[in-house]
Amino acid sequence: MKSVGTKNIETNRLLLKKLTKEDVSVAYYNWCNSESVTKYLLWKRHGSVEVTKKQYEKWE
């Protein structure tokens, strides 16, 4: 399969897009810090926005 990079997918009710540095705070407060969300993930909840920021830097 040929990689074409990340493309936005948008409907009336949903927007899927590539994560950016501007998303760090929103991601932390909405799901990275949530025990009820992260219990289903391979990593533990983030203890601070800085932890989320460092993870995003690894993904770039």
C-alpha positions in Angstrom: 0.0 0.0 0.0 1.3 3.4 -0.9 1.4 5.9 2.0 -0.2 9.3 1.2 0.1 10.8 4.7 -2.6 11.8 7.1 -5.7 13.2 5.5 -8.6 14.9 7.3 -11.9 13.1 7.4 -14.9 15.3 8.1 -18.6 14.7 8.4 -21.4 16.7 9.9 -20.7 15.2 13.4 -17.0 14.1 13.2 -13.6 15.5 12.4 -10.6 13.2 12.3 -7.3 15.0 11.7 -3.6 14.7 12.3 -2.6 15.5 15.8 -0.8 18.9 16.3 0.9 20.7 19.1 -2.2 22.9 19.4 -4.2 19.7 20.4 -2.0 18.9 23.5 -4.1 20.8 26.1 -7.4 19.6 24.7 -6.2 16.0 24.4 -4.9 16.1 28.0 -8.1 17.5 29.6 -10.5 15.3 27.5 -8.9 11.9 27.4 -5.1 11.6 28.2 -5.8 12.3 31.9 -9.0 10.2 32.1 -8.8 6.9 34.0 -12.0 5.7 32.5 -10.6 6.3 28.9 -7.0 5.2 29.4 -7.9 1.9 31.1 -8.5 0.6 27.6 -5.1 1.9 26.3 -1.6 0.5 26.4 -0.4 3.5 28.4 -1.4 4.9 31.8 -3.2 8.2 32.2 -1.0 11.3 31.9 -0.2 13.1 35.1 0.3 16.5 33.5 0.0 18.4 30.2 3.8 18.2 30.0 3.6 14.4 29.8 1.1 14.7 26.9 3.3 17.3 25.2 6.3 15.0 25.4 4.3 12.1 23.9 3.1 14.3 21.0 6.7 15.2 20.3 7.6 11.5 20.0 4.8 11.0 17.5 5.9 13.8 15.2 
